[in-house]
Amino acid sequence: MGLLTFSINVTLDGCVDHQEGIADDETHAFFTRLMDESGAMLWGRVTYEMTEGYWPAVARGDEEAPPAIREWAVKLDAKPKYVASSTRSVFPWNNSHHIAGDLRTGVQRLKDATPAGVLLGSGKLAAELDRLDLIDEYQFLVHPRIAGHGPTLYRSGLPGTRRLELISAAPLGNGAVAMHYRRAR
């Protein structure tokens, strides 16, 4: 069984708005490494729709992008992508699959079938999967910014505090810090 790892950009005040993070070669290298090490991606519908509108075009060469960004887009295009959605069932982007029905059962099956692990990149879905006790690890890229607005991490709350064990913390040259935690069970 593979691990389910939640990874996201977050500011010091908990904002997870994708436009608030530092988008440079270092941050792309961080997320490329995470994607390379995982067997599949898991998103909610909103994150899928946000990505499907841009990254496939970059992978095809239809959008201008630096070589490192295009390389990431090509890898993302090839990676198995799973989408949990109760409102949409057709996901035409290459190698995309729908997780339908019971969320706990569907995600547990995905974890069981993906020994290299699953990388989760959706904040709202992460809160729901955390409530279901399915997240094993957290890889946050904490940016040196205070956004002063939302959306924020876990804004809908959790039933209790999650105790975590620090695996590693590594500062990046841009001031962000890569934080890797594992659930303490």
N, C-alpha and C positions, 0 to 999 in steps of 0.2 A: 504494500500500500504506500502510495506517495503522500507527501505532506501537502497541505494547503497553506500557502504563504500569501498573506495580504501585504501588498506593497503599494505605496502611494507617495506623492509629493505632499508635504505639509509645512505650513509656516509655523513659527513659534507660537502663534495664538490659535493653532488648530485649523486654519483655513485650508481646504483642499481644492480650491478653485484652480483648475489646471493652468490658468493664465498668471497665477501669482508666483510660480516657481521660476528658478533660474534655468533657462533652456540653453545649455552650452554643451561642448564636447564631453565634459566630465559627467554631467548628468545623463547624457545619452549613453555614455559608456557604462555607467552604473546600471541603467535599466536594460541595456543590451545584454550585459552579463547575466542578469537575473532571468531574462527571457531565454537566453541560450542554455542555461542550466535547468530550466523547467521543461516538462513534457507537454504542457498545454497552458493556454490562457483561459481565464474565466472572467466574464463581465456580466453586468446587468444590461438591460436593453438600452438605457440612455448612453452609457459609455460605449457600447457597440456602435450605436448610431453616430456618436460623435467621431469615432475613429473610422468608420466605413466611408464617411464622406470625404476623407482626405488621403489616408495612408495607401489604399490600393492604387490611387492615381500616381502617388510618388513611386511606388514599387514598379509600376508600368513605365515610368519615365514621362508621364503626362504633366507632371508638376515639377517645377524647378526645385532642386534641393542639392545641398552639398553632398559629396560622396558618402560621408559617414551616415547622414540621415537617410539617403537612398538605400544604403546597405541594411540599416535597421528596418526600413519599410519592406524590403525584400524578405528578410527573415520573418517579420511579423506576418506577411502575406502567406508564407509557407507553414507557419506554426498552427497547430490545431487550436481553434478558438471556440469556446463554449459560451452560450448566452442563456442566462436564466431570465425568462420573461413569461408573464401571464397574458400579455397583450399583443404579442407578435410571435409568429411561429415560423416565418420564412426569413432566412438569413443567407443571402446570395453570395456574400464575400467568400472567396476561396477558403476552403477548409474550415467553414463555420458550421456549428452544430447547435441545435436547440436543446436545452434542458427543460423538459415539460413535466407537469405533474408535481408531485410532492418534492419540495426543494431539498429537504434533508436526504431523502432517498436518492435523488438524482445526483447531488453533489458527492455523497458518499460513494456511489457507484463510480463516478468520475475519479475520485481519489484512489479507489481500489484498482482501477484499470490503468492508472498513470503512475508507474513506479518512479519516474523522474520528478514527480510532483507537479502541482498545479499552481500557477501564479495568478492571484486574484487582484484585479486593479480597479474595483468599483467601490466607492465609499458607502453608498446606501446598501448595496448587496453585502458588503463586509459586515455591517451592523447586524443584518439579519442572520448571516451565517455565524457570527459570533454568538448571538442569542441561542443558536442551535448547537453551539459548542463544537463547531467544525473547523475553526481556524487553528492551525498548529504553530505557525510562526508569523512574525511581522518584520518587514523590511521597510522602514520609513526613511525617506530622504528629507531631513529637516532643514528647511531653508532659512537663512538669516534675515527674515522679514516678519513684520507684523502687519497683516493685511487689514485688520479692523472690520472685516465683514465675513460673511459665510459664502458658500456652505462650509460647515465645520465637521470635523471628524466626530463620529458617534453622536450627532446632535439629537438623534431619537432615543438615546440612552441605552443602557444595558441593565440586565437584572442584578448584576453585582460587579464588584471590582475584579479585573483580570490581573492576576499576579504573573509577572514575566521574569524570565532569566535573561540577562544580557549575554549575548553570544559575541558581539563585536560592536565597536563604534569607531568609525574612521572619518576624520575630517577631509573634505575635498578642498582644493585650492581656491574655489569660489566662495568658501565660507559655509557651505552646506555640510551637514554631518550625516553619514550613512549609519543608521542604527538598526541592528539585527537582534531581535528578541525571540525567544521560544516560550510558549506557554508553560508555566510551572504547574504541574499536575499533582 
